[in-house]
């Protein structure tokens, strides 16, 4: 009986997760939240079942019924988060909220299994972050001066980094955090957000060549400070974020190639300069001969993933604790080991769909600042997921960054939830743009007809850059069409 | 006018997709390839990783499953795990010393089949309902069962034949590459491995008791190597090799280097066949200096000297080297399997098997199948061709020559039996200071007209191959043919 329950929870959980991931991609096929609503509802139901499957595994394996209490508590928090978002911000994007809740939920279950104390600590931070993040969209929506504050961002981001550089305590060979009153902060997690604000503000308004110079220098300064603090993972994320945002802002593929070339040169320089970079590259190329040193984590991670197989060993069935720092840098490996590859790759797909949804939103905002801001967040999110998962699976060298929302770590989870809150705020701004456009088209039938024609033409022809800027008008035309239909009926 | 209005349209169509689509596409591709890589890597390396000594996760399987049984080809248990009175698992080997190297042991780092199939022996692939039954009875699941190709009768014959000598015997099925018997001496009792481990390691260099001499023991092949020298000579002189004549006076001197025939015997006037039959060192040293170095090197490479071997068990690479700069003296040594030339018995057996099989070499296999304890097939091993290492004609000529060795040559103790054997003896001198000491070799197959079994024997420091190794091979053939 126990065995059957365990099998159902293991395989069922993984398959439901795969279904959830597929639905996440289906949402990308629809243009409006209204049309996506059935998916969101299905996802919420799936989420409940997935979470139940995870807790069932823990209860069956340990025989400890108190896990039911955790389960109920978390389920309530998640349901409340989704409902609150829907009620307070009907114009927000629910896929991002759903995925955020799913990832947090998985994180809680896996952290509970890894370390009860850590899980409770993390849970408190998560709840607090969600509450704070609920206010963020309203703030973003309200303060419309945000696009003009580029120098404020530039300085606000630099100060904490400099403080870390000067006072920072060394952990894992990198000076990346400092403590205030017993709480350890990792400033680079928050500076990341400010940095995206800065780059968006700096690149959004002007379009001449000189306007690239100042942001490039400031970005180089940020990266240099991070490298000096030996936080190379964060340095890389900042660099890639800047590069891709520049490419989006200027739409010249040359920036992408040029930047990639420079980045590669910088990586080679880092390889020459830092022994711990060389160690990590060696451990990536052959973790087996470096298994007593730098390759140990990756080797243990691969052992776990390999033994886990497609459906995993079940929570408490494996030995993820054999991987040092499993909760922070190797949470993906722990998930693969105990919940299986179907589950973990579905999780990766959920992360990808979240990132692609953010990029999609970005493409449909008219205001260049908010458009760039959103794209920057999407890029940072995707790149960070890529770095951590790729590092733990020997796809790329290990950089030691966290898996957003899933890894243990207060700064990481708070900053990611805040980032998603800001995105919801941007959704509100987009909704305003949409309403303005609808109003204009309603009052100007001639313009409406013109846009309709263009809209139809665009369905057969691939879009070009200037049309992206008119996405809002296109969508507005759709809405107007629907409204006319309703009236006629 | 028409043309101008068209231009921007064309330019638009070939425009790059917008940056957001490009970036989304790049990330989607990265994530996809990462997932594929992850699955592929974890799956293809699962066995190696499971056997890595740093992998503490073996314990998970050990706690969950009883280590699986290892069976002989007729299903007799060769290794089995029983639960002792104290609840601790004990690995039992009913045949004790008989299979010591090939089956190996499961503690102290594992060896033999125990190491080779560790992954499956640790796992249990019984059905869910069976698992539920075991769970209800509060028992561990039985591990997967490994069936080997070993034949208990042949193994016993080989074991008894070698008696107190150091050495090795290996027998394979010519048509399938299945290993029927694999004995290495000195041996040990795997049941007592924990108690005797200290002594075995301390003895270390001395008698190399833990070394499986069949695959890891490396010996000068002596006259058995003449098979290869002969093959090369036939290749280089396909129409004229029969015209070879040599007057043997017991030694051959060339370029300041002298090669003696075994025990200084002088063979008189010999042709190619007789030189092989009587194992005339002087003739073969003479043949050797006539060979094309580059062509010989290519033949050796093709026969896998100095190359990786398609073997499942740990092995040592054989070595036989020649290049354009090799001095004639060294070539003479090479031609009679002396000097720096060295081979494992398994490798010599593979070449013998290839000759018997019409020139096609097969990978030796020790595992026939892996099944779950409730009978579900997990893995099946099939005949695995390595490739053609000589033409059918060349194999035919070598078979004729090896038949002559048995019929009136150095292997005459196999003459006039119910089956016609073919083979080559060797008496490999292993210490240049004391020329009298030699390893006794024999490699051959039977029946010569329709080969079924290939046997290779080495007896360390015994003397001539004809007197010591051939009788042991005879006992193997007799046992195989039920005589």
Interface residues (C-beta under 8 A of the other chain):
Chain A: X1 X2 X3 X4 X7 X244 X247 X248 X251 X253 X256 X288 X291 X296 X299 X300 X302 X303 X304 X305 X306 X307 X308 X313 X317 X318 X319 X322 X336 X341 X345 X348 X349 X351 X352 X355 X356 X359 X360 X362 X363 X375 X379 X382 X383 X385 X386 X389 X390 X393 X394 X395 X461 X462 X463 X464 X465 X468
Chain B: X12 X13 X15 X16 X17 X18 X19 X20 X21 X22 X23 X24 X27 X28 X30 X31 X33 X34 X35 X37 X38 X39 X41 X42 X43 X45 X46 X49 X50 X52 X54 X55 X56 X57 X59 X60 X128 X131 X132 X135
